């Protein structure tokens, strides 16, 4: 229902694309998760998945990502593979 509401409104197609991609990846995670991993509750999407969805849409802006070097990652206190924002950060 949520996707239908988005597609019938004046929401830009780019926002619909991000929303649909995020929802599809979340559903794939729920389907493939071992039984009992998720209870009936509200869960935040992992930062890594948010960043992955964002990376899929970068070409729209003709943007390209470079990989952090070991030195940069160590200086920033990050894992080279992400996530790149702390848990309290909201996109």
C-alpha positions in Angstrom: 0.0 0.0 0.0 2.8 2.4 0.9 4.4 2.1 -2.6 1.1 2.6 -4.3 0.5 5.8 -2.2 3.9 7.1 -3.3 3.4 6.3 -6.9 0.0 8.0 -7.0 1.2 11.2 -5.4 3.4 14.0 -6.5 6.5 12.4 -5.0 9.4 12.5 -7.4 10.2 9.2 -9.1 13.7 9.3 -7.6 12.3 9.2 -4.1 10.0 6.3 -5.1 13.0 4.5 -6.5 15.0 4.8 -3.3 11.9 3.8 -1.2 11.1 0.8 -3.4 14.8 -0.4 -3.4 15.0 -0.1 0.4 11.7 -1.9 0.9 12.8 -4.7 -1.5 16.1 -5.2 0.3 14.4 -5.3 3.7 11.9 -7.9 2.4 14.7 -10.0 1.0 16.5 -9.8 4.4 13.3 -10.9 6.2 12.7 -13.8 3.8 16.3 -15.1 4.1 16.7 -14.6 7.8 16.8 -17.7 10.0 13.6 -18.3 12.0 13.4 -16.4 15.2 15.9 -13.6 14.2 13.1 -11.1 13.9 10.2 -10.9 16.4 7.0 -8.8 15.8 8.6 -5.4 16.4 9.8 -2.3 14.7 13.4 -2.5 13.4 15.7 0.2 12.0 17.3 -0.6 8.7 21.0 -1.2 9.2 23.2 1.8 8.2 25.1 -0.5 5.8 21.9 -1.2 3.9 21.0 2.5 3.7 24.4 3.3 2.4 24.2 0.5 -0.2 20.9 1.8 -1.5 22.4 5.3 -1.7 25.4 4.0 -3.6 23.0 2.3 -6.1 21.5 5.7 -6.9 24.7 7.8 -7.2 24.8 7.4 -11.0 21.7 9.6 -11.2 23.9 12.5 -10.0 26.9 11.3 -12.1 28.7 10.8 -8.8 31.4 8.2 -8.1 32.7 6.9 -4.8 36.3 6.1 -4.1 37.4 3.6 -1.5 39.0 4.7 1.7 42.7 3.8 2.1 43.7 1.9 5.2 45.3 5.1 6.6 42.1 7.2 6.0 39.9 4.5 7.6 42.2 4.3 10.6 42.3 8.1 11.0 38.5 8.3 10.8 38.0 5.3 13.0 35.9 3.5 10.4 35.8 0.2 8.7 36.8 0.5 5.0 33.5 -1.3 4.1 31.3 0.9 6.2 29.0 1.8 7.7 30.3 5.3 7.6 28.0 7.0 10.1 27.5 6.2 13.8 24.3 4.5 14.9 22.8 7.7 16.4 23.0 9.5 13.0 19.7 9.7 11.1 19.7 10.0 7.4 
